[in-house]
Each structure stands twice: as structure tokens, then as C-alpha cells.
Amino acid sequence: MCADTTWEPADPKPLNQRAVLGLVGSVMLGVAGFFALDLIRTVSGLGFLSGFGVVLVIELVAIVGVVLSTFHLHDD
């Protein structure tokens, strides 16, 4: 007796396009935040620590967007 060895992978669930756009946007925001410190300090006249605090908030918003988008990639 021979077992059935024909195995086919299941079709992947479609991705939630809003979550993908949110993920891409959050990653772009995070990358832009890395380079924004000098621009923020120049435009607003803030000191280093104040400008760094603004960049920190930008990075926190970006990571929250990445986490939420990742959780919603395969919503039904």
C-alpha cells in the first residue's frame, strides 16, 4: 500500500492593500526621520536635544505604523 504523495501548497491569502501601503509609508517615514535632524534644527532653530526629541517622536510613530500594518496584512 502506497501513501498519496501528491502535495500541493495552499494558495496564500491575499494581502490587505491598505496594510501594505501603511507599511511602506511607515518605513519611508522612519527612513526620512533618520535624516531629518539637521533639517529640523535648521528650519525651526531648535537645539540638538529638542530636535532629537522631535525625531524620536517621528520614529515612534513610524514603528507603531509598521507594527499595526504588519498585524493587518492578512485581514479577512
Secondary structure, DSSP 4 states (H G I P E B T S, - for coil): --------PPPPPPP-HHHHHHHHHHHHHHHHHHTHHHHHHHHH---HHHHHHHHHHHHHHHHHHHHHHHHTTT--
